[in-house]
Amino acid sequence: MSLDMGRNRLFKEFEVLRLRWEQAQLTWLYVVRAEFTDQHWKPLDLCVLTTLGAMDRLAPILNQVRQDCAGREFL
């Protein structure tokens, strides 16, 4: 799987999870919802957004490496 494919999959799957979380919030008691949000959702959201940003920054670097190494043989 390429970095772009992995990035796109992570983004799409997290959007599905985000929609499901929004639906779940409607039925959870406020205290339980707030606790889950603080302990689980916010850290996960930050982690995924940070990862997506890192993947975005890494993609052009890997593309440049591929171009620089194209046609070369390495032992």
MODELLER restraints for C-alpha pairs under 7 A, 6 or more apart:
rsr = mdl.restraints
at = mdl.atoms
rsr.add(forms.Gaussian(group=physical.xy_distance, feature=features.Distance(at['CA:3:A'], at['CA:59:A']), mean=6.75, stdev=0.5))
rsr.add(forms.Gaussian(group=physical.xy_distance, feature=features.Distance(at['CA:7:A'], at['CA:52:A']), mean=6.43, stdev=0.5))
rsr.add(forms.Gaussian(group=physical.xy_distance, feature=features.Distance(at['CA:7:A'], at['CA:55:A']), mean=6.63, stdev=0.5))
rsr.add(forms.Gaussian(group=physical.xy_distance, feature=features.Distance(at['CA:25:A'], at['CA:33:A']), mean=6.33, stdev=0.5))
